[in-house]
Amino acid sequence: MTNTPPQPGWYPDARDPRLQRWWDGQAWTAHTRPGHQAPPPSDSAPIELDIERGHDPARIQNQVGRATRGRSSGRAGSGTLFTEPVLVVNQRAKLIEMANEFGVFDQNGNRIGGVVQVGQSALKKAIRLLTNYDQFLTHKFEVRDANHSTVLKVTRPAKVFKSRFLVTRADETPIGEIVQENVFGKIRFGFVVDGRSVGGIFAENWRAWNFSIRDHAGTEVARVTKTWGGFLKAALTTADNYVVEIPHPLPDPLASMVVAAALTIDTALKQDTD
């Protein structure tokens, strides 16, 4: 996948939010400074009631251990959404939620990105707050890296029964579509690029908790496992947590489709049933 590197400058440090680190236009340097600048604006609404716990790398490491059950990819990542063999996708816990937000971490608990629902108008927020019709409306998401730069955009147009997701690059250049293939039984989604199938998502049971992501030949290239977020999160919110295993590097466009699917699977297969 090719993305235009950000301009040289000071950016929030991925491993210590209290610091900023200098990006020279090609690579991160060893130069840091205190993070005096204000944090980036939030896409959440003031009405939301956030009960998310503070960042705890040890908790995320335990989450990975439970999900993978000792499975190892045998490779190390380089700290990006497209190179890590394990992505931990944890939805931000809110008692009242107007826009979905997910933090994305590596297997060691370092934050490497996030997913944010965007484009929620005042009318859409009111519909979401007062009814359950929000599930039928258009949903837009931005997949962002550790520096809050958008790397993928995912749009789910308004739907009735079956969902369809449009996946594009940050500049809205089309990559492909994720298309729901059935409504009953074990849910399946297909990856379609330029009119041809390049793989898909396959729920492993009718409750759609765990998923196998496969290429066009039916070979598994990734796994998505739902994990327990704790009693408070489960009892009071609809927030879900997932661990995504990508054992081997994937070529584009399959790599982008897998990351887009893995990071938006909650909306694709879970949120509409909550």
C-alpha positions in Angstrom: 0.0 0.0 0.0 1.3 3.4 -0.8 0.6 6.5 1.3 2.0 10.0 1.1 4.3 10.5 4.2 3.3 13.3 6.5 5.3 16.5 6.3 8.3 17.0 8.7 7.2 18.2 12.1 6.4 17.4 15.7 3.7 14.8 16.2 2.3 13.0 19.3 4.5 10.1 20.3 2.9 6.8 19.8 4.3 5.3 23.0 4.1 8.3 25.3 1.2 10.7 24.8 3.0 13.2 27.1 5.6 13.7 24.4 5.9 14.8 20.8 8.5 13.2 18.5 10.1 14.7 15.4 9.2 13.2 12.0 11.8 14.2 9.4 9.6 13.3 6.5 10.9 9.8 6.0 11.4 8.3 9.5 10.9 9.0 13.2 14.0 10.5 14.9 15.2 10.3 18.5 14.3 13.9 19.2 11.3 14.4 21.6 9.8 17.3 23.5 7.0 17.8 26.0 3.6 17.7 24.3 2.5 21.3 24.8 0.0 21.4 22.0 -3.6 20.6 22.6 -4.8 17.1 21.7 -6.5 16.6 18.4 -10.2 17.4 18.4 -12.5 14.5 19.3 -15.2 13.3 17.0 -17.4 12.4 19.9 -20.4 14.4 21.0 -20.7 16.4 24.3 -23.8 14.4 25.2 -21.8 11.1 25.4 -21.0 9.6 28.8 -17.6 7.9 28.6 -16.7 5.2 31.2 -13.6 4.0 29.4 -10.8 2.9 31.8 -7.3 4.3 31.5 -4.8 2.7 29.1 -3.3 -0.5 30.5 -0.8 -2.4 28.3 -0.8 -5.4 30.7 -4.6 -5.8 30.3 -4.2 -5.7 26.5 -1.4 -8.3 26.6 -3.7 -10.6 28.7 -6.5 -10.0 26.2 -4.1 -11.2 23.4 -3.1 -14.3 25.3 -6.7 -15.3 25.9 -7.6 -14.8 22.2 -4.6 -16.5 20.6 -4.3 -19.3 23.1 -0.6 -19.5 22.6 -0.6 -19.2 18.8 2.3 -17.3 17.5 2.7 -15.6 14.1 6.5 -16.1 14.1 7.1 -12.6 12.8 7.6 -9.1 14.3 5.7 -6.1 13.1 7.1 -2.5 12.7 4.4 -0.6 14.6 1.8 0.1 11.9 -1.7 -1.0 11.1 -0.5 -2.8 8.0 2.6 -4.5 9.4 1.6 -5.8 12.8 0.8 -9.6 13.1 -1.7 -8.9 15.9 -4.2 -6.0 16.1 -6.2 -5.4 19.3 -9.4 -3.5 18.5 -11.1 -2.2 21.6 -14.3 -0.1 21.4 -14.4 2.9 23.7 -17.0 2.3 26.4 -19.8 4.9 26.6 -23.0 4.8 28.5 -24.5 7.1 25.8 -22.8 6.7 22.4 -23.4 9.1 19.5 -20.4 7.9 17.4 -18.4 4.7 17.6 -14.7 4.9 18.5 -12.1 2.1 18.6 -8.5 2.1 19.8 -6.1 -0.1 18.0 -3.1 -1.6 19.8 -0.3 -4.0 19.0 0.2 -7.2 21.0 2.4 -5.4 23.5 -0.3 -2.8 24.3 1.2 0.1 22.3 -1.5 2.2 20.6 -0.9 2.2 16.9 -4.1 3.7 15.5 -7.8 4.0 15.9 -11.2 3.9 14.1 -13.6 6.9 14.4 -17.1 7.2 13.1 -17.5 10.6 11.3 -20.2 12.6 9.7 -22.8 12.2 12.5 -25.1 15.2 12.0 -27.3 16.5 14.8 -30.3 14.7 13.2 -28.4 11.4 13.1 -27.4 11.8 16.7 -30.9 12.5 17.7 -32.1 9.4 15.8 -29.4 7.3 17.5 -30.3 8.6 20.9 -34.0 8.2 20.7 -34.6 5.2 18.4 -32.9 2.2 16.9 -33.3 3.3 13.3 -29.7 4.5 13.2 -28.7 0.9 12.2 -30.4 1.6 8.8 -28.6 4.9 8.0 -25.3 5.5 6.3 -22.2 5.1 8.5 -18.8 6.6 7.7 -15.5 5.6 9.4 -11.9 6.8 9.2 -9.1 4.4 10.0 -6.3 6.4 11.5 -2.7 5.7 12.3 -0.8 6.5 15.5 -0.3 10.1 14.3 -4.1 10.6 13.7 -3.6 10.6 9.9 -6.4 8.9 8.0 -5.1 5.8 6.1 -8.4 4.3 5.0 -12.1 5.4 4.8 -15.0 2.9 5.1 -18.5 3.9 4.2 -21.6 1.7 4.8 -24.5 3.1 2.7 -28.0 3.0 4.1 -29.4 -0.5 4.2 -32.4 -2.6 5.0 -31.3 -6.2 5.3 -27.8 -6.7 3.8 -24.9 -4.4 4.4 -22.3 -3.2 1.9 -19.1 -1.3 2.8 -17.1 0.9 0.4 -13.4 0.9 1.1 -11.2 3.8 -0.1 -7.8 5.3 0.5 -7.5 8.5 2.5 -7.9 10.5 -0.8 -11.1 8.5 -1.5 -9.4 6.5 -4.3 -11.6 3.3 -4.5 -10.0 0.0 -3.2 -13.0 -2.4 -3.1 -16.2 -3.4 -1.4 -17.2 -5.7 1.4 -20.6 -7.2 0.5 -22.9 -9.2 2.8 -23.8 -12.4 1.1 -26.5 -13.8 3.4 -28.9 -12.9 6.3 -29.5 -16.2 8.1 -27.1 -18.7 9.5 -23.4 -18.2 9.6 -23.0 -14.7 8.1 -20.6 -14.2 5.2 -19.1 -11.1 3.6 -17.3 -11.1 0.3 -14.3 -8.9 -0.7 -14.9 -7.5 -4.2 -12.2 -5.6 -6.0 -12.7 -4.4 -9.6 -15.7 -6.8 -9.9 -13.7 -9.9 -8.9 -13.7 -11.8 -5.6 -10.5 -11.6 -3.6 -11.7 -13.2 -0.4 -14.2 -12.7 2.4 -15.2 -12.9 6.1 -16.8 -16.0 7.4 -18.5 -16.2 10.8 -17.7 -19.4 12.6 -21.1 -19.7 14.3 -24.5 -18.3 13.9 -24.0 -15.8 16.8 -21.1 -14.3 14.7 -18.6 -13.9 17.6 -15.5 -15.2 15.9 -14.5 -14.9 12.2 -12.2 -16.4 9.6 -10.9 -14.1 6.9 -9.9 -16.0 3.7 -8.4 -15.2 0.4 -10.0 -16.0 -3.0 -8.8 -19.6 -2.8 -10.4 -20.2 0.6 -7.1 -20.1 2.5 -7.4 -18.4 5.9 -5.2 -15.3 6.0 -6.6 -13.7 9.3 -8.7 -14.5 12.3 -10.9 -12.2 14.4 -11.8 -13.2 17.9 -14.2 -11.4 20.2 -12.9 -11.0 23.7 -14.4 -10.3 27.1 -14.2 -6.5 28.0 -15.0 -6.9 31.6 -18.3 -6.9 33.6 -18.8 -3.2 33.7 -18.3 -2.8 29.9 -20.5 -5.8 29.1 -23.3 -4.9 31.6 -23.6 -1.2 30.9 -22.6 -0.7 27.2 -22.6 -2.3 23.8 -18.9 -1.9 23.4 -17.0 -4.9 22.0 -13.3 -5.9 22.0 -11.6 -8.0 19.3 -8.2 -9.5 18.6 -7.1 -9.8 15.0 -4.4 -12.2 13.9 -2.7 -11.7 10.6 0.1 -14.4 10.6 1.6 -13.5 7.2 2.2 -10.2 5.3 -0.5 -9.7 2.6 -0.3 -8.0 -0.8 -2.6 -5.1 -1.6 -5.5 -4.8 -2.2 -6.2 -7.8 0.0 -4.1 -6.2 2.8 -6.2 -3.1 2.8 -9.5 -5.1 2.6 -8.4 -7.3 5.5 -7.5 -4.3 7.7 -10.6 -2.4 6.8 -12.8 -5.4 7.6 -11.0 -6.3 10.8 -11.2 -2.7 12.1 -14.9 -2.2 11.2 -16.2 -5.7 11.8 -18.1 -4.6 14.8 -20.4 -2.4 12.7 -20.5 -5.0 9.9 -21.6 -7.9 12.1 -22.4 -6.8 15.6 -23.8 -3.2 16.1 -26.9 -3.8 14.0 -28.0 -6.6 16.4 -27.4 -4.8 19.7 
